Every structure is written in structure tokens, then in C-alpha cells.
Amino acid sequence: MEYTLTVKAPQNVYGLLVKTAEQTGLTPEEMAAQWLADAARQIEENGSEKTNGAAPQPHPVPPGIHPEIYKLLQMTAERTGRLVEELADEWIRQFTPKPRPQLTEEEKKAAMERLLRHAGAASLGYATGADNESIDADLAREYGSSHEEEN
């Protein structure tokens, strides 16, 4: 007997589902059903034979990957015959922030000099800062303006 199930998935999970489905030639719905079947089979196998009824022991989740994403990667690895570590590395390379390159002292100094070239490049023609009277006058002028373009 088959059942129809409606599932709400976060955008990142849905994106992985669609990408994996495209790679295997399945629809996202077929892929989701396959993932659920794989998960159910894994729970049945781990629950009865390998753990004597105890809950299956989770694998350590690599840093940078949400545990739910890692579960999907595990199921995908089992279904595709690839290593979960390989899929996790791909996920990290594609979707996690990249570390900033380490700069030498010379490179840091050059970067700071480039940045400081822009300091003071813009001028309003008058001093700015904590001049409350000037700020109040600017606000009053703006609040009193109709903001209609003058031709």
C-alpha cells in the first residue's frame, strides 16, 4: 500500500533534493521517496541487528554541516555507492564560507595603504560630527520639504 505525504523542507534541503534528483534522472518527489525508504531501511537494520534494539549511534557530523544535511548526505552516499566523507567534502567546498587568505606583514601593510588612500576622499564642504545644531537643522529642512522634484 502507498501513501501520499506532503513535506515542508528548508530551502537548502530542497536544493540538495533537486540537485540529487537531476543527477540520478529522478523527479524530486521520487528522490524524496527514495531517501525516506533508505532512511526507514537503515533504521530497521540498525535497530534490530546492530544495536540490539538500542537507538543507532550517530556518526560525528563534520563542522560546517547541519546534522539534517549530514543525514541526507549519508543516505545519498548509501544510495549512490559513494563515501559520505566525499559528499561532505563536496558540500563544504560548495556551500560553506571560505577562509580568508593569510597575508604576510608586507601584504597587510600594502592593503592598509590602499585603504587609507580613500580616507578623506569625500568632502561635504563643512565639518561633520556631533554637531547637534547642524543635524537638527538638516532634519528640520528635510521634514519640511515636500520632496517633489524641482524643474
Phi and psi in degrees as a GROMACS rama.xvg file:
@    title "Ramachandran Plot"
@    xaxis  label "Phi"
@    yaxis  label "Psi"
@TYPE xy
-112.431  151.936  GLU-2
-126.42  151.631  TYR-3
-98.4305  134.14  THR-4
-132.15  131.771  LEU-5
-103.986  127.488  THR-6
-126.717  135.426  VAL-7
-97.3184  127.132  LYS-8
-122.649  143.172  ALA-9
-61.9465  157.549  PRO-10
-56.6727  -42.0382  GLN-11
-67.6742  -35.8571  ASN-12
-69.5687  -42.6428  VAL-13
-63.168  -40.0355  TYR-14
-60.7437  -43.437  GLY-15
-64.7246  -39.2379  LEU-16
-60.8516  -48.6712  LEU-17
-64.2625  -44.6212  VAL-18
-62.0921  -45.5387  LYS-19
-65.6533  -39.8998  THR-20
-62.0179  -43.7326  ALA-21
-61.2408  -40.0048  GLU-22
-67.1183  -28.6695  GLN-23
-101.172  -4.99722  THR-24
81.1892  14.7901  GLY-25
-101.867  163.356  LEU-26
-79.432  159.421  THR-27
-57.0903  -34.9521  PRO-28
-66.0485  -42.608  GLU-29
-65.7204  -38.963  GLU-30
-64.4879  -44.341  MET-31
-61.8655  -41.9874  ALA-32
-63.0638  -38.6524  ALA-33
-65.1621  -43.3635  GLN-34
-61.0802  -42.7595  TRP-35
-63.9649  -42.4703  LEU-36
-63.1771  -42.6517  ALA-37
-62.0855  -43.0081  ASP-38
-64.3959  -43.2732  ALA-39
-63.4168  -42.1511  ALA-40
-63.7956  -41.3478  ARG-41
-65.0238  -40.8513  GLN-42
-64.3094  -43.6389  ILE-43
-61.0658  -45.8365  GLU-44
-66.5865  -46.1638  GLU-45
-71.193  -35.5249  ASN-46
-69.5964  -35.3403  GLY-47
-98.1913  -44.3507  SER-48
-92.4241  -47.8902  GLU-49
-86.7147  -24.5193  LYS-50
-122.054  6.96029  THR-51
53.503  43.1611  ASN-52
90.1753  -12.7299  GLY-53
-76.7033  160.871  ALA-54
-64.1463  141.174  ALA-55
-62.2131  143.913  PRO-56
-78.2953  126.225  GLN-57
-73.1161  149.404  PRO-58
-78.6941  150.056  HIS-59
-64.0636  133.567  PRO-60
-87.2409  127.194  VAL-61
-63.1297  148.264  PRO-62
-62.1093  141.8  PRO-63
95.7307  -6.40911  GLY-64
-121.058  127.116  ILE-65
-65.2881  141.554  HIS-66
-54.0098  -36.2878  PRO-67
-67.5813  -37.9797  GLU-68
-64.7794  -41.0031  ILE-69
-63.2022  -37.6814  TYR-70
-61.3856  -42.827  LYS-71
-64.5051  -39.2207  LEU-72
-64.2804  -38.3668  LEU-73
-62.6567  -44.6128  GLN-74
-66.0575  -40.3277  MET-75
-64.3935  -41.0301  THR-76
-61.6739  -43.935  ALA-77
-63.5141  -41.7414  GLU-78
-72.2486  -36.1508  ARG-79
-95.3725  -9.08862  THR-80
79.4093  13.4967  GLY-81
-96.4479  164.036  ARG-82
-79.1316  139.052  LEU-83
-63.7958  -33.2097  VAL-84
-62.6733  -38.6383  GLU-85
-64.7407  -45.1153  GLU-86
-65.6507  -39.224  LEU-87
-64.2741  -41.1288  ALA-88
-61.8581  -42.1313  ASP-89
-61.4465  -43.7787  GLU-90
-60.2202  -47.2776  TRP-91
-62.2537  -44.3463  ILE-92
-61.4472  -37.382  ARG-93
-83.7406  -39.1103  GLN-94
-118.759  -2.58765  PHE-95
-104.218  155.201  THR-96
-60.7618  145.033  PRO-97
-88.5156  143.179  LYS-98
-69.9289  148.911  PRO-99
-72.8961  142.613  ARG-100
-68.3517  145.472  PRO-101
-79.816  125.465  GLN-102
-101.647  147.219  LEU-103
-74.863  167.26  THR-104
-60.0957  -37.9726  GLU-105
-64.4743  -42.3162  GLU-106
-67.1451  -38.7147  GLU-107
-62.8664  -43.3288  LYS-108
-63.1579  -43.1987  LYS-109
-64.1408  -40.4895  ALA-110
-64.6073  -41.2839  ALA-111
-64.5366  -40.6754  MET-112
-62.914  -40.5062  GLU-113
-63.2174  -40.639  ARG-114
-65.5955  -44.6521  LEU-115
-68.8465  -18.9026  LEU-116
-61.1264  -24.4117  ARG-117
-88.6058  -13.346  HIS-118
-64.4569  127.126  ALA-119
77.9225  9.9553  GLY-120
-70.5159  -24.6531  ALA-121
-111.18  137.678  ALA-122
-135.419  135.454  SER-123
-87.5619  -7.47022  LEU-124
92.3212  -4.29726  GLY-125
-151.231  158.756  TYR-126
-68.4886  143.586  ALA-127
-120.901  168.92  THR-128
150.505  -134.171  GLY-129
-96.7861  35.7194  ALA-130
-81.1509  90.232  ASP-131
-60.9061  -35.6828  ASN-132
-64.0882  -41.9428  GLU-133
-66.3148  -40.788  SER-134
-64.4548  -46.1276  ILE-135
-59.9372  -40.3959  ASP-136
-65.1776  -41.7039  ALA-137
-61.6479  -44.1276  ASP-138
-64.2818  -44.5742  LEU-139
-61.4693  -42.2765  ALA-140
-62.8759  -42.6726  ARG-141
-68.892  -41.8884  GLU-142
-65.7597  -32.9827  TYR-143
-80.6532  -12.6796  GLY-144
-80.3803  145.791  SER-145
-83.344  -10.219  SER-146
60.5109  23.9592  HIS-147
-88.8496  141.992  GLU-148
-70.9052  134.017  GLU-149
-96.4098  133.164  GLU-150
